[in-house]
């Protein structure tokens, strides 16, 4: 498969700048206004894309399911939570249009056939496949048929399960990339598994990157650089963002804060410094 491809108007892969995705998921807490504000914050932070999750309660859950009934102080059940997180078709279209106008790629992970249909109807440019959905062949098949890029997070998937997902993508001619993803919230630096990036590249000959659940290696105050250089070979990166610990909405230990701009500008500067080739004679 190709070592690079386009997501909308943005090139991803070898030779392209690192594609940094600001992961919002459900941290908007059902507030459409907060979701729109995140778009502006992610753009200001320097992210390439912003990603949400598209949940449709009636397609994923039922009010009577026994699993995690005592879900939260606010929601009596998981179904109630998904229902509160829902946006209408028009609202999703508005978020997509806002991102386009702001100059940032709009992405959202679907968790049902209905969500795939909704996102396809608003012309989503690529599919971010969560680590829990990489095992759901019918979902991958439905997304792959659109021939849009599939961005897989591997999570706890085995190599054989990743092979199966790739086979579906190849069958339909859909380009794909892999995110190394540790299913631990939060994960320690030692658990991130950066060594897997080269293994993924060698096995699948595709762009590779990191879906970060550590929430710490980009956390530095403004004016200071990231603790690590960009991971060798990493061409895309997912970083979770949130407002502040004092926002009173939701606290996520994996979150990085827009007030610190995710250190994305510092990350890109560091990457640029690594990629630029200087001639020693010119420095004399």
C-alpha positions as CSV (number, residue, x, y, z in Angstrom):
1,X,0.0,0.0,0.0
2,X,1.0,3.7,-0.3
3,X,3.3,5.2,2.2
4,X,1.3,8.5,1.9
5,X,-2.1,9.7,0.9
6,X,-4.5,12.7,1.2
7,X,-7.0,13.4,4.0
8,X,-9.0,16.1,2.4
9,X,-6.5,18.6,1.2
10,X,-3.8,17.5,3.7
11,X,-1.0,15.0,2.7
12,X,-0.2,12.4,5.3
13,X,2.7,10.0,5.4
14,X,6.4,10.0,4.3
15,X,7.6,13.4,3.3
16,X,4.7,15.3,4.9
17,X,4.6,17.2,8.2
18,X,3.3,15.2,11.1
19,X,-0.5,15.0,11.1
20,X,-1.5,15.9,14.6
21,X,-5.1,15.1,15.7
22,X,-6.7,16.9,18.6
23,X,-8.9,14.3,20.2
24,X,-12.1,15.7,21.7
25,X,-14.1,12.5,21.8
26,X,-16.9,13.2,24.4
27,X,-15.2,15.9,26.4
28,X,-17.7,18.4,25.1
29,X,-20.1,16.7,27.5
30,X,-23.1,17.1,25.2
31,X,-22.6,20.8,24.8
32,X,-22.7,22.0,21.2
33,X,-21.2,25.3,22.2
34,X,-18.2,23.5,23.8
35,X,-17.8,21.4,20.7
36,X,-17.5,24.5,18.6
37,X,-15.2,26.1,21.0
38,X,-12.9,23.1,20.9
39,X,-12.5,23.5,17.1
40,X,-11.2,27.0,17.6
41,X,-8.9,25.9,20.4
42,X,-7.5,23.1,18.4
43,X,-6.8,25.3,15.4
44,X,-5.2,27.9,17.6
45,X,-3.0,25.2,19.2
46,X,-1.7,24.2,15.8
47,X,-3.4,20.8,15.3
48,X,-3.9,19.4,11.8
49,X,-7.3,17.9,12.6
50,X,-9.9,17.7,15.3
51,X,-11.7,14.5,16.1
52,X,-15.0,13.7,17.9
53,X,-17.0,10.5,18.5
54,X,-20.4,10.0,16.9
55,X,-22.6,8.0,19.2
56,X,-26.3,7.2,18.4
57,X,-27.9,5.8,21.5
58,X,-30.6,3.8,19.8
59,X,-28.1,2.1,17.5
60,X,-25.6,1.2,20.3
61,X,-27.5,0.6,23.5
62,X,-30.9,0.1,25.1
63,X,-32.3,1.6,28.3
64,X,-32.6,-1.9,29.9
65,X,-29.0,-3.1,29.3
66,X,-27.5,-4.5,32.5
67,X,-24.0,-3.3,31.7
68,X,-22.8,-0.4,33.8
69,X,-26.4,0.7,34.8
70,X,-25.0,2.9,37.6
71,X,-23.1,4.9,35.1
72,X,-22.7,8.3,36.7
73,X,-24.3,10.7,39.1
74,X,-25.9,12.5,36.1
75,X,-26.9,9.6,33.8
76,X,-28.9,6.6,35.1
77,X,-27.5,4.3,32.4
78,X,-25.1,4.1,29.6
79,X,-28.0,4.6,27.2
80,X,-28.8,7.9,28.9
81,X,-25.2,9.0,28.6
82,X,-25.0,8.3,24.9
83,X,-28.4,10.1,24.4
84,X,-27.0,13.2,26.1
85,X,-23.9,13.1,23.9
86,X,-25.9,13.0,20.7
87,X,-25.9,15.8,18.1
88,X,-28.4,16.1,15.3
89,X,-27.5,15.7,11.6
90,X,-27.6,19.5,11.2
91,X,-25.4,20.0,14.3
92,X,-22.8,17.6,13.0
93,X,-22.9,19.4,9.6
94,X,-22.4,22.7,11.4
95,X,-19.4,21.4,13.3
96,X,-17.9,20.0,10.1
97,X,-18.5,23.4,8.3
98,X,-16.9,25.3,11.2
99,X,-13.8,23.1,11.0
100,X,-13.6,23.6,7.3
101,X,-13.9,27.4,7.6
102,X,-11.3,27.4,10.4
103,X,-8.9,25.5,8.2
104,X,-8.7,22.3,10.3
105,X,-9.6,18.7,9.2
106,X,-12.8,17.4,10.7
107,X,-12.9,13.8,11.9
108,X,-15.2,11.7,14.0
109,X,-15.2,8.0,15.0
110,X,-18.4,6.2,14.2
111,X,-19.7,3.5,16.5
112,X,-22.6,2.2,14.5
113,X,-23.8,1.7,10.9
114,X,-26.1,4.7,11.4
115,X,-23.2,6.8,12.5
116,X,-21.2,5.9,9.4
117,X,-24.2,6.9,7.2
118,X,-24.5,10.2,9.1
119,X,-20.8,11.1,8.8
120,X,-20.7,10.0,5.1
121,X,-23.6,12.3,4.4
122,X,-21.6,15.3,5.7
123,X,-18.6,14.3,3.6
124,X,-16.1,13.3,6.3
125,X,-12.7,12.9,4.6
126,X,-11.4,9.8,6.5
127,X,-12.4,7.2,9.0
128,X,-10.8,7.1,12.4
129,X,-11.3,3.5,13.6
130,X,-11.1,3.2,17.4
131,X,-9.2,0.3,18.9
132,X,-12.5,-1.3,20.0
133,X,-13.9,-1.2,16.5
134,X,-10.9,-2.7,14.7
135,X,-12.3,-6.1,15.4
136,X,-15.7,-5.3,14.0
137,X,-15.4,-6.5,10.4
138,X,-18.8,-5.3,9.1
139,X,-18.1,-1.8,10.3
140,X,-14.7,-1.7,8.7
141,X,-16.2,-3.1,5.5
142,X,-18.9,-0.4,5.4
143,X,-16.2,2.3,5.9
144,X,-13.8,0.8,3.4
145,X,-16.4,0.7,0.7
146,X,-16.3,4.5,0.6
147,X,-12.6,4.2,-0.4
148,X,-11.7,6.9,2.1
149,X,-8.6,6.5,4.3
150,X,-9.0,4.3,7.3
151,X,-7.0,5.4,10.3
152,X,-6.7,2.3,12.6
153,X,-5.8,2.4,16.3
154,X,-4.5,-1.0,17.2
155,X,-5.3,-1.1,21.0
156,X,-5.4,-4.7,22.2
157,X,-5.7,-6.1,18.6
158,X,-3.4,-9.0,17.8
159,X,-1.2,-9.0,14.6
160,X,-3.7,-11.4,13.1
161,X,-6.6,-9.2,13.9
162,X,-4.8,-6.2,12.4
163,X,-4.0,-8.3,9.3
164,X,-7.8,-9.0,8.9
165,X,-8.6,-5.3,9.1
166,X,-6.0,-4.5,6.5
167,X,-7.3,-7.2,4.2
168,X,-10.7,-5.5,4.2
169,X,-9.1,-2.1,3.4
170,X,-7.1,-3.6,0.6
171,X,-10.1,-5.4,-0.9
172,X,-11.9,-2.2,-1.4
173,X,-8.9,-0.1,-2.3
174,X,-9.1,2.1,0.7
175,X,-5.7,3.6,1.9
176,X,-4.9,3.1,5.6
177,X,-2.6,4.0,8.4
178,X,-2.0,2.6,11.8
179,X,-1.7,4.3,15.2
180,X,0.2,2.5,17.9
181,X,-2.3,2.6,20.8
182,X,-1.9,1.4,24.4
183,X,-5.2,0.5,26.0
184,X,-4.4,1.9,29.4
185,X,-5.9,5.1,30.7
186,X,-3.5,6.8,31.5
187,X,-0.5,4.8,30.2
188,X,3.0,5.3,31.5
189,X,5.8,6.4,29.2
190,X,7.2,2.9,29.4
191,X,3.9,1.4,28.1
192,X,3.6,3.6,25.0
193,X,5.4,1.2,22.8
194,X,7.2,3.5,20.3
195,X,9.2,0.5,19.1
196,X,6.0,-0.9,17.5
197,X,6.0,2.0,15.0
198,X,8.7,0.4,12.9
199,X,7.1,-3.0,13.2
200,X,3.8,-1.6,11.9
201,X,5.6,0.1,9.0
202,X,7.5,-2.9,8.0
203,X,4.5,-5.2,8.2
204,X,1.9,-3.0,6.4
205,X,4.0,-0.5,4.4
206,X,1.7,2.4,5.5
207,X,2.0,5.6,7.4
208,X,2.2,5.0,11.1
209,X,1.8,7.1,14.2
210,X,0.9,7.2,17.9
211,X,-2.5,7.5,19.6
212,X,-1.3,8.8,22.9
213,X,-3.1,7.9,26.1
214,X,-0.3,9.0,28.5
215,X,-1.4,12.7,28.6
216,X,2.0,13.8,30.0
217,X,4.7,14.1,27.4
218,X,3.1,17.1,25.7
219,X,2.2,18.8,29.0
220,X,4.7,21.6,29.4
221,X,4.0,25.3,30.2
222,X,4.0,27.7,27.3
223,X,7.4,28.8,26.3
224,X,9.0,25.4,27.0
225,X,9.5,22.6,24.5
226,X,8.2,19.0,24.6
227,X,10.0,16.5,26.8
228,X,10.6,14.2,23.9
229,X,11.7,14.7,20.3
230,X,9.0,13.6,17.8
231,X,9.0,9.8,17.7
232,X,11.2,8.4,15.0
233,X,9.0,7.5,12.0
234,X,5.8,8.8,13.5
235,X,3.8,10.6,10.8
236,X,0.6,11.2,12.7
237,X,-0.2,11.7,16.4
238,X,-3.4,11.9,18.5
239,X,-3.3,14.1,21.5
240,X,-6.3,14.5,23.8
241,X,-7.2,18.1,24.8
242,X,-9.3,19.6,27.5
243,X,-9.9,23.1,28.9
244,X,-8.5,23.1,32.5
245,X,-8.7,21.0,35.6
246,X,-10.9,23.8,37.0
247,X,-13.5,23.8,34.2
248,X,-16.0,21.8,36.3
249,X,-17.2,19.8,33.3
250,X,-15.1,16.7,33.3
251,X,-11.7,15.7,34.4
252,X,-9.5,13.4,32.3
253,X,-6.0,12.5,33.4
254,X,-5.1,11.9,29.8
255,X,-6.0,15.4,28.7
256,X,-3.6,18.1,27.5
257,X,-4.7,21.6,27.8
258,X,-5.3,24.2,25.1
259,X,-3.9,26.9,27.5
260,X,-0.6,25.2,26.9
261,X,-1.3,24.8,23.2
262,X,-0.4,21.1,23.5
263,X,3.2,22.1,22.8
264,X,2.2,21.4,19.2
265,X,4.1,24.5,18.0
266,X,7.2,23.3,19.9
267,X,6.7,19.8,18.5
268,X,6.6,21.1,14.9
269,X,9.7,23.3,15.5
270,X,11.6,20.3,16.9
271,X,10.5,18.2,14.0
272,X,11.6,20.8,11.5
273,X,15.0,21.0,13.2
274,X,15.4,17.3,12.8
275,X,14.4,17.2,9.2
276,X,16.5,20.2,8.0
277,X,20.0,19.3,6.7
278,X,22.6,21.9,7.4
279,X,26.0,22.2,5.5
280,X,28.7,22.5,8.1
281,X,30.7,24.9,5.9
282,X,27.8,27.4,5.8
283,X,27.9,27.5,9.7
284,X,31.5,28.6,10.0
